[in-house]
């Protein structure tokens, strides 16, 4: 089983059990980087998953590719060993 497949399964498991997670984001195009942000997984798809941060008019939606988790640009704190 590839590392990418394992990440997809872990994200699916989080989505199905408790979609409220915490993430760190280290993506150069995103300023500032996000540290320990509480988000909710709102959907999972073959190559990406969607998350939301905040509520009401302050709600922000993001799309995260599984490869960003693999390359450690996005870190899901609940998956840290």
C-alpha positions as CSV (number, residue, x, y, z in Angstrom):
1,X,0.0,0.0,0.0
2,X,1.4,3.4,-1.0
3,X,1.8,6.3,1.5
4,X,-0.7,8.3,-0.5
5,X,-3.3,5.5,-0.2
6,X,-2.7,5.4,3.5
7,X,-3.2,9.1,3.9
8,X,-6.5,8.9,1.9
9,X,-7.7,6.1,4.2
10,X,-6.7,8.1,7.3
11,X,-8.5,11.2,6.1
12,X,-11.6,9.2,5.3
13,X,-11.5,7.6,8.7
14,X,-11.4,11.0,10.4
15,X,-14.2,12.3,8.2
16,X,-16.4,9.3,9.1
17,X,-15.6,9.3,12.9
18,X,-15.0,13.0,13.8
19,X,-14.5,15.5,11.0
20,X,-13.3,18.2,13.5
21,X,-9.5,18.3,13.1
22,X,-6.6,20.7,13.6
23,X,-4.1,21.5,10.9
24,X,-0.9,23.3,10.2
25,X,-0.4,24.7,6.8
26,X,3.1,25.5,5.3
27,X,2.2,26.5,1.7
28,X,4.4,29.3,0.3
29,X,1.5,30.9,-1.6
30,X,-0.6,31.2,1.5
31,X,0.5,34.0,3.8
32,X,0.5,33.8,6.7
33,X,0.9,30.1,7.3
34,X,-1.8,28.5,9.5
35,X,-0.8,26.9,12.8
36,X,-3.1,24.6,14.9
37,X,-6.2,25.8,13.1
38,X,-9.5,24.0,13.9
39,X,-11.3,23.0,10.8
40,X,-14.0,20.6,9.7
41,X,-13.6,18.1,6.9
42,X,-16.7,18.8,4.7
43,X,-16.1,16.4,1.8
44,X,-13.7,13.8,0.5
45,X,-12.9,13.0,-3.1
46,X,-10.5,10.8,-5.0
47,X,-7.7,13.4,-5.2
48,X,-8.6,16.0,-2.6
49,X,-10.7,16.8,0.4
50,X,-12.5,20.0,1.4
51,X,-12.3,21.8,4.8
52,X,-14.0,24.8,6.4
53,X,-12.7,27.1,9.0
54,X,-14.8,29.4,11.1
55,X,-18.6,29.9,10.9
56,X,-21.2,32.3,9.5
57,X,-19.8,35.2,7.5
58,X,-16.3,34.4,8.8
59,X,-16.4,30.9,7.2
60,X,-13.5,30.1,4.9
61,X,-13.4,27.1,2.6
62,X,-10.3,25.4,1.4
63,X,-9.4,22.5,-0.9
64,X,-6.5,20.3,0.2
65,X,-4.8,17.7,-2.0
66,X,-3.7,14.5,-0.4
67,X,-0.3,15.1,-2.0
68,X,0.0,18.3,0.2
69,X,-0.3,16.1,3.2
70,X,2.2,13.7,1.8
71,X,4.7,16.5,1.1
72,X,4.0,18.0,4.6
73,X,2.7,21.3,3.2
74,X,-0.4,20.5,5.2
75,X,-0.1,18.6,8.5
76,X,-3.1,17.1,10.2
77,X,-2.3,17.1,13.9
78,X,-4.6,14.2,14.7
79,X,-2.4,12.0,12.3
80,X,0.9,12.9,13.9
81,X,2.7,9.9,15.4
